Protein backbone atom coordinates (compact mmCIF):
# COMPACT_ATOMS: atom_id res chain seq x y z
CA UNK A 1 0.00 0.00 0.00
CA UNK A 2 1.21 3.49 -0.81
CA UNK A 3 1.35 5.97 2.06
CA UNK A 4 2.00 9.57 1.03
CA UNK A 5 2.23 12.45 3.51
CA UNK A 6 0.05 15.06 1.81
CA UNK A 7 0.00 18.67 3.04
CA UNK A 8 -2.90 20.98 2.13
CA UNK A 9 -2.00 24.22 0.36
CA UNK A 10 -3.50 27.48 1.59
CA UNK A 11 -5.93 29.29 -0.78
CA UNK A 12 -3.30 31.73 -2.09
CA UNK A 13 -0.82 28.96 -2.91
CA UNK A 14 -3.62 26.94 -4.51
CA UNK A 15 -4.64 29.83 -6.77
CA UNK A 16 -1.03 30.40 -7.83
CA UNK A 17 -0.57 26.72 -8.63
CA UNK A 18 -3.77 26.55 -10.68
CA UNK A 19 -2.78 29.66 -12.63
CA UNK A 20 0.67 28.22 -13.32
CA UNK A 21 -0.63 24.88 -14.66
CA UNK A 22 -3.83 25.97 -16.43
CA UNK A 23 -2.38 26.06 -19.95
CA UNK A 24 -0.49 22.79 -19.53
CA UNK A 25 -3.47 20.72 -18.35
CA UNK A 26 -5.94 22.14 -20.90
CA UNK A 27 -8.55 21.11 -21.97
CA UNK A 28 -8.98 19.96 -18.35
CA UNK A 29 -10.42 22.79 -16.27
CA UNK A 30 -10.78 23.16 -12.51
CA UNK A 31 -13.58 25.12 -10.84
CA UNK A 32 -12.32 28.46 -9.56
CA UNK A 33 -12.44 28.67 -5.77
CA UNK A 34 -13.56 25.05 -5.38
CA UNK A 35 -10.25 23.20 -5.56
CA UNK A 36 -8.49 21.64 -2.58
CA UNK A 37 -4.82 21.19 -3.47
CA UNK A 38 -2.53 18.85 -1.56
CA UNK A 39 1.17 18.21 -2.09
CA UNK A 40 3.52 15.38 -1.17
CA UNK A 41 7.24 14.86 -1.57
CA UNK A 42 8.44 11.78 -3.43
CA UNK A 43 11.84 10.37 -2.39
CA UNK A 44 12.84 9.45 -5.94
CA UNK A 45 12.44 13.00 -7.35
CA UNK A 46 14.50 15.99 -6.17
CA UNK A 47 12.52 18.68 -7.96
CA UNK A 48 9.11 17.31 -8.94
CA UNK A 49 6.42 17.13 -6.28
CA UNK A 50 3.16 15.20 -6.38
CA UNK A 51 -0.13 17.09 -6.20
CA UNK A 52 -3.70 15.95 -5.64
CA UNK A 53 -6.26 18.45 -6.97
CA UNK A 54 -9.80 17.82 -5.74
CA UNK A 55 -12.54 19.79 -7.50
CA UNK A 56 -15.25 19.99 -4.81
CA UNK A 57 -17.77 21.33 -7.34
CA UNK A 58 -17.94 17.76 -8.68
CA UNK A 59 -19.22 14.64 -6.91
CA UNK A 60 -16.59 12.19 -5.65
CA UNK A 61 -14.40 10.80 -7.09
CA UNK A 62 -13.18 14.24 -8.15
CA UNK A 63 -9.39 14.21 -7.74
CA UNK A 64 -6.80 14.61 -10.46
CA UNK A 65 -3.07 14.10 -9.90
CA UNK A 66 -0.06 15.89 -11.32
CA UNK A 67 3.71 15.75 -11.11
CA UNK A 68 4.91 19.33 -11.05
CA UNK A 69 7.89 21.59 -10.69
CA UNK A 70 7.76 25.25 -11.72
CA UNK A 71 7.60 25.37 -15.49
CA UNK A 72 6.98 21.64 -15.95
CA UNK A 73 3.71 19.82 -15.27
CA UNK A 74 2.53 16.33 -16.14
CA UNK A 75 -1.10 15.31 -15.64
CA UNK A 76 -1.43 11.65 -14.69
CA UNK A 77 -3.89 9.64 -16.80
CA UNK A 78 -3.54 6.12 -15.26
CA UNK A 79 -1.07 5.02 -17.93
CA UNK A 80 2.68 4.71 -17.44
CA UNK A 81 3.48 7.36 -20.07
CA UNK A 82 3.32 10.50 -17.86
CA UNK A 83 5.52 8.88 -15.20
CA UNK A 84 8.07 7.56 -17.70
CA UNK A 85 8.15 10.96 -19.39
CA UNK A 86 8.85 12.76 -16.11
CA UNK A 87 11.52 10.17 -15.25
CA UNK A 88 13.52 11.22 -18.30
CA UNK A 89 13.28 14.92 -17.42
CA UNK A 90 13.34 14.88 -13.62
CA UNK A 91 15.97 13.42 -13.04
CA UNK A 92 14.83 10.40 -11.05
CA UNK A 93 16.89 8.51 -8.46
CA UNK A 94 16.34 4.74 -8.51
CA UNK A 95 18.43 3.00 -5.87
CA UNK A 96 18.03 0.62 -2.95
CA UNK A 97 16.37 3.30 -0.79
CA UNK A 98 13.93 4.63 -3.38
CA UNK A 99 13.02 1.62 -5.53
CA UNK A 100 10.31 0.26 -3.20
CA UNK A 101 8.51 3.62 -2.73
CA UNK A 102 8.77 4.11 -6.49
CA UNK A 103 7.24 0.70 -7.23
CA UNK A 104 4.37 1.32 -4.82
CA UNK A 105 3.72 4.75 -6.34
CA UNK A 106 3.86 3.38 -9.88
CA UNK A 107 1.45 0.51 -9.35
CA UNK A 108 -1.00 2.70 -7.43
CA UNK A 109 -1.25 5.35 -10.16
CA UNK A 110 -0.90 3.12 -13.26
CA UNK A 111 -4.04 1.11 -13.97
CA UNK A 112 -4.30 -0.83 -17.20
CA UNK A 113 -7.42 -1.37 -19.27
CA UNK A 114 -7.18 -5.13 -18.65
CA UNK A 115 -6.76 -4.85 -14.90
CA UNK A 116 -4.80 -3.34 -12.08
CA UNK A 117 -1.85 -4.82 -10.20
CA UNK A 118 -2.43 -4.02 -6.52
CA UNK A 119 0.55 -4.54 -4.22
CA UNK A 120 -0.65 -6.09 -0.95
CA UNK A 121 1.65 -6.64 2.00
CA UNK A 122 -0.74 -6.99 4.97
CA UNK A 123 -4.17 -8.62 5.42
CA UNK A 124 -5.89 -5.28 6.08
CA UNK A 125 -4.79 -4.04 2.65
CA UNK A 126 -6.96 -6.61 0.85
CA UNK A 127 -10.44 -5.35 -0.08
CA UNK A 128 -13.00 -8.10 0.24
CA UNK A 129 -16.56 -8.53 -1.02
CA UNK A 130 -19.26 -9.13 1.57
CA UNK A 131 -19.47 -12.85 0.69
CA UNK A 132 -15.77 -13.54 1.38
CA UNK A 133 -15.34 -16.18 4.07
CA UNK A 134 -12.84 -16.50 6.88
CA UNK A 135 -10.96 -19.37 5.24
CA UNK A 136 -10.08 -17.53 2.05
CA UNK A 137 -9.11 -14.47 4.07
CA UNK A 138 -6.79 -16.63 6.16
CA UNK A 139 -5.39 -18.34 3.05
CA UNK A 140 -4.52 -14.97 1.53
CA UNK A 141 -3.10 -13.59 4.79
CA UNK A 142 -0.77 -16.59 5.09
CA UNK A 143 0.76 -15.87 1.68
CA UNK A 144 1.29 -12.11 1.88
CA UNK A 145 4.77 -10.67 2.13
CA UNK A 146 6.34 -7.22 2.31
CA UNK A 147 7.84 -5.85 -0.87
CA UNK A 148 11.38 -7.17 -0.71
CA UNK A 149 14.58 -5.88 -2.33
CA UNK A 150 16.46 -8.77 -3.96
CA UNK A 151 19.36 -6.82 -5.42
CA UNK A 152 20.69 -5.97 -8.88
CA UNK A 153 20.93 -8.88 -11.28
CA UNK A 154 23.40 -9.59 -14.04
CA UNK A 155 20.99 -7.74 -16.31
CA UNK A 156 21.66 -4.56 -14.23
CA UNK A 157 17.97 -4.33 -13.34
CA UNK A 158 16.86 -3.88 -9.74
CA UNK A 159 14.69 -6.79 -8.64
CA UNK A 160 11.93 -6.63 -6.04
CA UNK A 161 9.59 -9.42 -4.99
CA UNK A 162 5.99 -8.71 -3.97
CA UNK A 163 2.54 -10.20 -3.60
CA UNK A 164 -0.07 -8.57 -5.84
CA UNK A 165 -3.78 -8.91 -6.50
CA UNK A 166 -4.67 -8.91 -10.19
CA UNK A 167 -8.39 -9.15 -10.97
CA UNK A 168 -9.56 -11.85 -8.54
CA UNK A 169 -6.27 -13.72 -8.06
CA UNK A 170 -3.23 -13.42 -5.81
CA UNK A 171 0.24 -13.68 -7.33
CA UNK A 172 3.81 -13.57 -6.15
CA UNK A 173 5.93 -11.75 -8.72
CA UNK A 174 9.31 -10.17 -9.32
CA UNK A 175 9.32 -6.50 -10.26
CA UNK A 176 12.22 -5.44 -12.45
CA UNK A 177 13.16 -1.73 -12.51
CA UNK A 178 15.74 -0.03 -14.72
CA UNK A 179 17.94 2.28 -12.58
CA UNK A 180 19.20 3.94 -15.76
CA UNK A 181 18.53 3.76 -19.50
CA UNK A 182 19.84 0.51 -20.93
CA UNK A 183 19.37 -2.39 -23.34
CA UNK A 184 18.68 -5.77 -21.72
CA UNK A 185 18.83 -9.04 -23.61
CA UNK A 186 15.46 -10.80 -23.53
CA UNK A 187 15.97 -14.58 -23.86
CA UNK A 188 12.28 -15.15 -24.67
CA UNK A 189 12.53 -13.20 -27.93
CA UNK A 190 16.28 -13.59 -28.44
CA UNK A 191 16.89 -9.86 -28.81
CA UNK A 192 17.72 -6.83 -26.67
CA UNK A 193 14.88 -4.93 -24.99
CA UNK A 194 15.31 -1.21 -24.46
CA UNK A 195 14.50 0.16 -20.99
CA UNK A 196 14.17 3.84 -20.16
CA UNK A 197 15.11 4.96 -16.67
CA UNK A 198 12.50 3.79 -14.16
CA UNK A 199 10.82 1.41 -16.62
CA UNK A 200 9.09 -1.57 -14.98
CA UNK A 201 8.62 -5.20 -15.93
CA UNK A 202 6.92 -8.06 -14.08
CA UNK A 203 8.59 -11.47 -14.31
CA UNK A 204 8.41 -14.90 -12.66
CA UNK A 205 4.71 -14.57 -11.85
CA UNK A 206 3.52 -17.36 -9.55
CA UNK A 207 -0.23 -17.84 -9.12
CA UNK A 208 -0.92 -18.38 -5.42
CA UNK A 209 -4.73 -18.26 -5.18
CA UNK A 210 -7.55 -17.61 -7.62
CA UNK A 211 -11.31 -17.05 -7.69
CA UNK A 212 -11.08 -14.77 -4.68
CA UNK A 213 -14.12 -12.82 -3.52
CA UNK A 214 -12.55 -9.44 -4.12
CA UNK A 215 -13.87 -6.54 -6.22
CA UNK A 216 -12.47 -6.30 -9.73
CA UNK A 217 -11.94 -2.67 -10.66
CA UNK A 218 -13.40 -1.50 -13.97
CA UNK A 219 -11.10 0.16 -16.54
CA UNK A 220 -9.94 3.55 -15.25
CA UNK A 221 -11.90 6.65 -16.15
CA UNK A 222 -11.01 10.30 -15.75
CA UNK A 223 -10.68 9.94 -11.98
CA UNK A 224 -9.50 6.38 -11.78
BELDA-V508042 format. One record per helix or strand of 2 or more residues. SS is the DSSP state (H for helix, E for strand). FROM is the first residue (numbers start at 0). TO is the last residue. If there is no record, write none. Layout:
ss=[SS:SS]
from=[FROM:FROM]
to=[TO:TO]
This chain:
ss=[E:H:E:E:E:E:H:H:E:H:H:E:E:E:E:E:E]
from=[6:10:34:48:62:71:80:98:116:122:133:147:156:168:181:190:199]
to=[7:24:39:54:68:74:88:108:118:124:142:151:165:177:185:194:208]
